[in-house]
Amino acid sequence: MRINKEKQSRMSLLKKLKSAKIVLDFTKSLSVLLNAGIPLVKALTTLMQQAEDSDFKPVLKSIINRVNKGKTFSEALTKHIEYFDAMYIHIVSVGEKTAKLGLVLEKHADYLLKIRKMKQRLMYAMLYPAIIIVFSFLVVTFLILFLFPTISEIFTEFNTKIPTITKFILQINENFPTILFSIIGIIVISVLFFKYNKLSPESIAKLHRFQMRIPLINNIILQNTMSRLCRTTGLLIESGESLSQSLRIGLRVINNQYLKKKTKIIQKQVKSGSSLNKAFAKTGIFPQMVLQMVEVAEQSANLSEILVYIADQYDSELDKTIDALSSLLEPILILFISVIIGGIVIALYLPLFDMVTIAA
């Protein structure tokens, strides 16, 4: 199956979030219908009739037509990679081969739900500081544009000696339109540059290596990546796929190039006959407890369950790391706002004190 990755990468963030929600709901509903014994085409037709999204309904119609013409469900999905990624299509293919499509889709719906919740958790964690920064910018803009011009006229009228900090704020006020348009211009140019000019693989690798050196951020990336790797691999094994093939698909979920390079050795070691425990140990990024759990799981033949359990543990640790980052950012942001607004207030009141002295 050939998947057009370039087309997939061009999707906007909002469209990706929307399509992820649609696919999650579709997968849950389809698994329920299939597990109830309803034939695939009839189940798809029912979902197409109930579909509320105007873009997704034609997709379902196209899939139904292709299935009616003799294509398998997984083959029909390959024409719509804007909704169904390579892993989804492979999961469906495994379900078709093992005659457990309904059960496989049910498990995959749970997986998609966990991934969605984790993404939302990360987005909300980043949303708070973004809101604080925007709020601070709006407050500062209001003070500089509307309050300082009025006050500066009073300073001029009373021939008040203006301190350096107040002069600095007044200079910002005079040049504020230029400064504002410069900031907006830089942001727009940066967005357009990164949208239409892809970074070289070497630059991306350096950026990802730098991310792994930032405290807390490196833990978030590592825990999120290892959680998705273990959960994906465990789900595929449970669906009836071989360990080597499950790892091949599972390793695709790793976006960080530094971690991708570290984990490439896993599939090679397993292919050469090594145990998963030893392959994990070769990477140097799995803690000893995880290695021991995988070793026991391989001996007791419940590897898929243990990998999902390990993913749950990584998710739990990720929640704690996000909470720690939020706890750290909150006082820093409050201090940042206090310094900015406090500096403006000081710049405002220092000349007023001089005016009071002159009047006295």
C-alpha positions as CSV (number, residue, x, y, z in Angstrom):
1,M,0.0,0.0,0.0
2,R,1.5,3.3,-1.0
3,I,0.5,6.2,1.2
4,N,1.0,9.8,-0.1
5,K,2.9,11.3,2.9
6,E,3.4,14.6,1.3
7,K,-0.3,15.2,0.8
8,Q,-0.9,14.1,4.4
9,S,1.7,16.5,5.8
10,R,0.1,19.5,4.1
11,M,-3.1,19.3,6.1
12,S,-3.7,22.2,8.4
13,L,-3.6,21.6,12.1
14,L,-7.3,22.4,12.5
15,K,-8.2,20.0,9.7
16,K,-6.1,17.3,11.3
17,L,-7.9,17.8,14.6
18,K,-11.3,17.7,12.9
19,S,-10.4,14.6,10.9
20,A,-9.1,12.8,14.0
21,K,-12.4,13.3,15.8
22,I,-14.4,12.1,12.7
23,V,-12.2,9.0,12.4
24,L,-12.5,8.2,16.1
25,D,-16.3,8.4,16.0
26,F,-16.4,6.4,12.8
27,T,-14.2,3.7,14.1
28,K,-16.2,3.4,17.4
29,S,-19.5,3.2,15.5
30,L,-18.2,0.8,12.9
31,S,-16.8,-1.6,15.5
32,V,-20.2,-1.6,17.3
33,L,-22.0,-2.5,14.1
34,L,-19.6,-5.2,13.0
35,N,-19.5,-6.8,16.5
36,A,-23.3,-6.9,16.3
37,G,-23.0,-9.1,13.2
38,I,-23.9,-6.5,10.6
39,P,-22.1,-7.0,7.3
40,L,-19.4,-4.5,6.4
41,V,-21.1,-2.8,3.4
42,K,-24.4,-2.5,5.3
43,A,-22.6,-1.0,8.3
44,L,-20.7,1.5,6.1
45,T,-23.9,2.4,4.4
46,T,-25.6,3.1,7.7
47,L,-22.8,5.3,8.9
48,M,-22.8,7.2,5.6
49,Q,-26.5,7.9,5.9
50,Q,-25.9,9.1,9.5
51,A,-22.7,11.2,8.7
52,E,-23.1,14.8,9.5
53,D,-19.8,16.1,8.1
54,S,-20.3,17.1,4.4
55,D,-16.7,16.3,3.6
56,F,-16.7,12.8,5.2
57,K,-19.9,11.5,3.6
58,P,-18.4,11.4,0.0
59,V,-15.4,9.6,1.5
60,L,-17.7,6.8,2.9
61,K,-19.5,6.7,-0.4
62,S,-16.2,6.2,-2.3
63,I,-15.1,3.5,0.2
64,I,-18.5,1.6,-0.2
65,N,-18.2,1.8,-4.0
66,R,-14.7,0.4,-4.0
67,V,-15.6,-2.5,-1.6
68,N,-18.6,-3.3,-3.8
69,K,-16.2,-3.5,-6.8
70,G,-14.2,-6.2,-5.0
71,K,-11.6,-4.2,-3.1
72,T,-10.9,-5.1,0.5
73,F,-11.8,-2.5,3.1
74,S,-8.1,-1.7,3.8
75,E,-7.5,-1.2,0.0
76,A,-10.5,1.1,-0.2
77,L,-9.1,3.2,2.7
78,T,-5.8,3.9,0.9
79,K,-7.5,6.4,-1.4
80,H,-8.4,8.6,1.6
81,I,-5.1,9.1,3.6
82,E,-6.3,12.6,4.7
83,Y,-8.5,10.6,7.2
84,F,-6.9,7.2,7.4
85,D,-3.1,7.0,8.1
86,A,-0.8,4.0,7.3
87,M,-1.2,2.5,10.8
88,Y,-5.0,2.6,10.6
89,I,-4.9,0.9,7.2
90,H,-2.5,-1.7,8.4
91,I,-4.7,-2.4,11.5
92,V,-7.7,-2.9,9.3
93,S,-5.7,-5.2,7.0
94,V,-4.7,-7.3,10.1
95,G,-8.3,-7.5,11.2
96,E,-9.4,-8.7,7.7
97,K,-6.7,-11.4,7.7
98,T,-7.7,-12.7,11.2
99,A,-11.4,-12.3,10.6
100,K,-11.6,-10.1,13.7
101,L,-12.2,-6.7,12.1
102,G,-14.8,-5.6,14.6
103,L,-12.7,-6.5,17.6
104,V,-9.6,-4.9,16.1
105,L,-11.4,-1.7,15.3
106,E,-12.8,-1.6,18.9
107,K,-9.3,-1.8,20.2
108,H,-8.0,0.8,17.8
109,A,-10.8,3.1,18.8
110,D,-9.6,2.9,22.4
111,Y,-6.1,3.6,21.2
112,L,-7.2,6.7,19.1
113,L,-9.2,8.0,22.1
114,K,-6.1,7.7,24.4
115,I,-4.0,9.5,21.8
116,R,-6.6,12.2,21.4
117,K,-6.8,12.8,25.1
118,M,-3.1,13.0,25.5
119,K,-2.8,15.5,22.6
120,Q,-5.5,17.6,24.2
121,R,-3.7,17.4,27.5
122,L,-0.5,18.7,25.9
123,M,-2.4,21.4,24.0
124,Y,-4.1,22.7,27.1
125,A,-0.8,22.8,28.9
126,M,0.6,25.0,26.2
127,L,-2.6,27.1,25.9
128,Y,-2.3,28.5,29.5
129,P,1.1,30.3,29.0
130,A,-0.1,31.5,25.5
131,I,-3.2,33.1,27.0
132,I,-1.1,34.8,29.7
133,I,1.3,36.2,27.2
134,V,-1.5,37.5,24.9
135,F,-3.3,39.0,27.9
136,S,-0.1,40.7,29.0
137,F,0.5,42.1,25.5
138,L,-3.0,43.5,25.4
139,V,-2.7,45.1,28.8
140,V,0.7,46.7,27.9
141,T,-0.7,47.8,24.5
142,F,-3.7,49.5,26.3
143,L,-1.4,51.3,28.8
144,I,1.0,52.5,26.1
145,L,-1.6,53.6,23.5
146,F,-4.3,55.1,25.7
147,L,-3.0,56.0,29.1
148,F,0.5,57.3,28.4
149,P,-0.4,59.8,25.7
150,T,-2.7,61.6,28.2
151,I,-0.2,61.5,31.0
152,S,2.6,62.7,28.8
153,E,0.6,65.8,28.0
154,I,0.4,66.6,31.7
155,F,4.1,66.1,32.1
156,T,4.8,68.5,29.3
157,E,2.3,71.1,30.6
158,F,3.9,71.1,34.1
159,N,7.5,70.9,32.6
160,T,8.1,67.8,34.7
161,K,11.5,66.2,34.6
162,I,11.0,62.8,33.0
163,P,13.0,59.8,34.2
164,T,14.9,57.5,31.8
165,I,12.4,54.6,32.2
166,T,9.5,57.0,31.4
167,K,11.3,58.3,28.3
168,F,11.8,54.8,27.2
169,I,8.1,54.0,27.5
170,L,7.2,57.3,25.7
171,Q,9.6,56.3,22.9
172,I,7.8,53.0,22.5
173,N,4.5,54.9,22.4
174,E,5.7,57.2,19.6
175,N,7.0,54.3,17.5
176,F,4.4,51.7,18.6
177,P,2.8,51.3,15.1
178,T,6.2,50.6,13.6
179,I,7.1,48.2,16.3
180,L,3.7,46.4,16.1
181,F,3.8,46.0,12.3
182,S,7.4,44.8,12.6
183,I,6.4,42.1,15.0
184,I,3.4,41.1,12.9
185,G,5.7,41.1,9.8
186,I,8.3,38.9,11.5
187,I,5.6,36.4,12.6
188,V,4.0,36.2,9.2
189,I,7.3,35.8,7.4
190,S,8.4,33.1,9.8
191,V,5.1,31.2,9.4
192,L,5.3,31.4,5.6
193,F,9.0,30.4,5.6
194,F,8.4,27.3,7.6
195,K,5.3,26.5,5.7
196,Y,6.8,26.6,2.2
197,N,10.5,25.9,3.0
198,K,11.1,22.6,4.7
199,L,14.1,22.3,7.0
200,S,16.8,19.9,5.9
201,P,17.0,16.5,7.6
202,E,20.2,17.6,9.3
203,S,18.5,20.8,10.7
204,I,15.6,18.8,11.9
205,A,17.9,16.3,13.6
206,K,19.8,19.1,15.3
207,L,16.5,20.7,16.5
208,H,15.2,17.4,17.9
209,R,18.5,16.8,19.6
210,F,18.3,20.2,21.2
211,Q,14.8,19.5,22.4
212,M,16.0,16.4,24.2
213,R,18.4,18.6,26.2
214,I,15.7,20.9,27.7
215,P,14.7,19.8,31.2
216,L,11.0,18.6,31.5
217,I,10.5,19.1,27.7
218,N,12.8,16.1,27.0
219,N,10.8,14.0,29.5
220,I,7.5,15.0,27.8
221,I,8.8,14.0,24.4
222,L,10.4,10.8,25.6
223,Q,7.3,9.7,27.7
224,N,4.8,10.5,24.9
225,T,6.9,8.8,22.3
226,M,7.6,5.6,24.3
227,S,3.9,5.4,25.3
228,R,2.8,5.5,21.6
229,L,5.5,3.0,20.6
230,C,4.5,0.5,23.3
231,R,0.8,1.0,22.8
232,T,0.9,0.7,19.0
233,T,3.2,-2.4,19.1
234,G,1.0,-4.0,21.8
235,L,-2.2,-3.4,19.9
236,L,-0.8,-4.8,16.7
237,I,0.5,-8.0,18.5
238,E,-2.9,-8.4,20.1
239,S,-4.5,-8.1,16.7
240,G,-2.5,-11.1,15.5
241,E,0.5,-9.4,13.8
242,S,4.0,-10.6,14.3
243,L,6.4,-8.9,16.7
244,S,8.8,-7.8,13.9
245,Q,6.0,-6.3,11.8
246,S,4.4,-4.7,14.8
247,L,7.6,-3.0,15.6
248,R,8.1,-1.8,12.1
249,I,4.7,-0.1,12.2
250,G,5.1,1.0,15.8
251,L,8.4,2.8,15.1
252,R,6.6,4.9,12.5
253,V,4.8,6.9,15.2
254,I,8.1,8.3,16.4
255,N,8.5,11.9,15.1
256,N,11.6,12.9,17.0
257,Q,14.6,12.1,14.8
258,Y,16.9,11.7,17.8
259,L,14.6,9.0,19.3
260,K,14.0,7.5,15.9
261,K,17.7,7.0,15.5
262,K,18.0,5.5,19.0
263,T,15.1,3.1,18.5
264,K,16.0,1.9,14.9
265,I,18.2,-0.8,16.5
266,I,15.1,-2.5,18.1
267,Q,13.7,-3.9,14.9
268,K,17.1,-4.9,13.7
269,Q,17.8,-6.8,16.9
270,V,14.5,-8.6,16.9
271,K,14.9,-9.5,13.2
272,S,18.3,-11.0,14.0
273,G,16.7,-13.3,16.7
274,S,17.2,-11.2,19.8
275,S,14.5,-10.9,22.4
276,L,12.6,-7.7,22.7
277,N,14.0,-7.1,26.2
278,K,17.5,-7.2,24.9
279,A,16.6,-5.0,21.9
280,F,15.0,-2.4,24.3
281,A,18.1,-2.5,26.5
282,K,20.4,-1.7,23.5
283,T,18.7,1.7,23.0
284,G,19.7,2.9,26.5
285,I,16.4,4.9,26.9
286,F,14.2,2.3,28.7
287,P,14.4,2.1,32.5
288,Q,15.3,-1.2,34.2
289,M,11.8,-1.8,35.4
290,V,10.4,-1.7,31.9
291,L,13.1,-4.2,30.7
292,Q,12.3,-6.6,33.5
293,M,8.5,-6.4,32.8
294,V,9.2,-7.1,29.1
295,E,11.4,-10.0,29.9
296,V,8.7,-11.6,32.2
297,A,6.1,-10.9,29.5
298,E,8.1,-12.7,26.8
299,Q,8.5,-15.7,29.1
300,S,4.8,-15.8,30.0
301,A,3.5,-15.1,26.4
302,N,1.5,-12.0,27.4
303,L,3.7,-9.4,25.7
304,S,0.8,-7.4,24.2
305,E,-0.8,-6.8,27.6
306,I,2.4,-5.8,29.2
307,L,3.3,-3.4,26.4
308,V,-0.1,-1.7,26.8
309,Y,0.4,-1.6,30.6
310,I,3.8,0.0,30.1
311,A,2.2,2.6,27.8
312,D,-0.3,3.4,30.5
313,Q,2.5,3.9,33.0
314,Y,4.3,6.2,30.6
315,D,1.0,8.2,30.2
316,S,0.8,8.4,34.0
317,E,4.3,9.7,34.2
318,L,3.6,12.1,31.3
319,D,0.6,13.6,33.3
320,K,2.9,14.2,36.2
321,T,5.6,15.8,34.0
322,I,3.0,18.1,32.4
323,D,1.7,19.1,35.9
324,A,5.2,19.8,37.0
325,L,5.8,22.0,33.9
326,S,2.6,23.9,34.5
327,S,3.5,24.4,38.2
328,L,6.9,25.8,37.1
329,L,5.5,28.0,34.3
330,E,2.8,29.6,36.5
331,P,5.1,31.6,38.9
332,I,7.4,32.4,36.1
333,L,4.6,33.9,34.0
334,I,3.2,35.8,37.0
335,L,6.6,37.2,37.7
336,F,7.0,38.2,34.0
337,I,3.6,40.0,34.0
338,S,4.4,41.7,37.3
339,V,7.8,43.0,36.0
340,I,6.3,44.3,32.8
341,I,3.2,46.0,34.2
342,G,5.1,47.0,37.4
343,G,7.7,48.7,35.2
344,I,5.1,50.6,33.3
345,V,3.4,51.7,36.6
346,I,6.7,52.9,38.0
347,A,7.4,54.8,34.8
348,L,4.0,56.4,35.1
349,Y,4.2,57.4,38.8
350,L,7.9,58.6,39.1
351,P,7.1,61.9,37.2
352,L,3.9,62.3,39.2
353,F,6.0,62.3,42.4
354,D,8.2,65.0,40.9
355,M,5.0,67.0,40.1
356,V,3.8,66.7,43.7
357,T,7.2,67.9,44.9
358,I,7.2,70.9,42.6
359,A,3.6,71.7,43.6
360,A,4.6,71.5,47.3
